[in-house]
Amino acid sequence: MIDSAQKNRNAAPIKGKMSLFCRLQETDQQNYRIDKALEDFHTIEELMMLTNCTRARINSHINYIENNCPHAICEPPYRAPEEKFRFVLKKTSSNSMLESSQSTSQDNSYLPTKEDFETAYRMLARPGEAISIDAVLDQIEINARGWGLLLKNNWRMITEKNIEIWSK
């Protein structure tokens, strides 16, 4: 199980050979393996094979992350055991625009991240060719739909402003 020092690791900056979400050191082998595997898209079955852990152990680790690591979010937010998912770090207000006061804490729709933008851009990029923001936003929408994500109503406007911030 994850020890009591976990809260200190969660608050600490990422250094060297530490995982992203629970900030576990590589020497904390089982937890570290699970954390590192959760950084990429996998099904529960794939996670079990990659980490040599039981389903219950992986689910326990995921529950811990969801309840104790506010800087980590699951993509896509709703997962079934046979679907691929991953965890990513939330963006802070310093590198993304704050959402409008219209959104509620119960709003489970998705707002694209800088990584989503970069992924979409790389999918479209060709040497020497200019790519419009609209084309990148369209690709983000296609990718989100493929991942089973429901985008926020005003995601295009917010993401366009975030792109300006991320590009600085």
N, C-alpha and C positions, 0 to 999 in steps of 0.2 A: 504494500500500500504506500501511498505518497506520504512522506513524513511531515512533521510539524514545521520544518524549515521551509516548506513549500511557499508560504506567503512571502517570505523574504526573497526567494528566487523569483517569484512572480513580479515583484517590484524592481528587481535588479535589471540593469541593461543587459542586452545579449552580448556575450563575449565568447570568443573562440569556439570551442566545441560544446556548445549548449544548444538545446532544442528551442524552437521558437515560442511555444505556447506556455508550457509550465516552467520554462527556463531550467530544464534538467541537464545535469552534466552527463557527459558521455559515460562516466564511470557508474552512473545509476542505470545500469544496463537495460533492464526490462522496460522501465518507464521511458527511458531515452529512445529505445527502439520503437516503441509505440508512437511517441511524439513525432519522431522523424518520419515514420510511415504515414502519419496523418497529414503531413505537409503536401502530399500528392494525392491525386484521385485514386481511390481504391474501394472495393466492396469490403464488407466485413470478412468474407471468406478469404480474400486476398490479404487482408491485414493479419488474419490468423496464421496464414502460411509465412508471411514476411517476418513476423515477430516471434513466431513459435509460442503464441499465447492463446488461451482459450477465449471463446466468444464473451464469456462473462467478464474476464479480465479486461478485454478491450472495451466492452461497454461500460465497465466501472471507470476506466480511464477517461473515456469520452464524457461520461456524466460529470466527472470531476472537472474537466476542462470547461464544460458548459456552465457549471455552477460557480467555479472559482477563478476563472481566467477571463475577466471581462474584456480583455483586449483580443480575444480569439472568437471567430465566428465560423460556423459550418457552412460550406458551399456544396451543393444547394442546401437551403435551410431545412428542408424536410427530406429525410432519407428513409428508404426501406432497405432491409438487409442485402438485397440483390443489386442495389444501385450504388454507383460510385459517388464518393463525396470526399471532401478534404476540409481542413481547417486553415484559415488565413487570419492574419492580424488585421484588426480594424485600423482604419486611418484616423489620425488625430485631427483636431480642428486646424492645426498648423499647416497641414498639407492637403486639406480638402475643405470645401465650403460647408458650413453648418446648414442643416436642413431647416426649412421654414417652420414657424411655430404651428403650422397647420397639421404637421404630422403628429401622430399620437404614439405613445409608448407601446401600443398594441399593434402598430402597423408592422406586419411581417414582410412587406415587400422589400425588394433588393435595390440597393443603389450601387452602380458599378464603381469599382476601385481603380486606382492607377494601374494595377496589374492587368485588370480587364481591358483597359484602354491600350496598354502596351501589347497585349496578346492580339487584340483586334488589328492594331496597326501593323504588327509583324505579319499577320495573315494576308494583308493587302499590299504591303510594301514591295515595290519593284525598283531596281536601281534607276535613278534619274527620273522617276515618275512622281508627280505630286499627287497627294491623296487628300480629298476634301474631308472636312470634319464630319459632314453628313454621311459619307461612305463609312467612316470609322464607327460612327454611332449606329449605323445600320448593322454593321458587323457585330458590334457589342450586343445588339438586340437579338441577332441570330444566335450568337453564342449562348446568351442567357436562356433563350428558349430551349436550346439543345441541352442545357444543364438543368432544365425544369424550374428556372427561377421566374418569379413574378416581379417585374420591374415596377418601381414607384411610378405614380402618375406623371410626375414632373421630372423624371430621371434625365431626360435629354437636356433640359435647361440646366439642371444642377451639374450634370457631367460636363457639359460644354464649359461652364464656368470653372469647374475643377481642372479641366484640361489646361486652361489658361494659367491656373496656379501651379500645376505640376510642371508646366513647360518653362517656368522661370528659373 
